[in-house]
């Protein structure tokens, strides 16, 4: 299945286990693809949350892309996650991933996203 975000098509790949788990849900699963800009880039897929800002793939799945950046790069000063803010990008299209893979393993949602080779 595909979803268009910021004018770019994302190929969404669900495993059979993920499809079965989605079918059992009473409300849509919200999947957030987070791209953290810091000293290095970090990609993370988060599950849950509100539908605000998410695009519906179907009646069971909604996806959003959220670029964020850390306030500073000194990792040794931080206990836990670094302080971060939303990172407004004038043209987010080049940063939107090409694909999103979603699985359901041992009772937990698992995801990853990436870019074309």
HUQUILIN-V833875 format. One record per helix or strand of 2 or more residues. SS is the DSSP state (hx for helix, st for strand). FROM is the first residue (numbers start at 1). LEN is the number of residues. Records with the same first field share a line. If there is no record, write none. Layout:
BEGIN
SS->FROM-LEN ; FROM-LEN
END
This chain:
BEGIN
st->2-4 ; 8-7 ; 29-9 ; 41-7 ; 55-4 ; 61-10 ; 84-3 ; 99-7 ; 108-7
hx->16-9 ; 75-3 ; 92-4
END
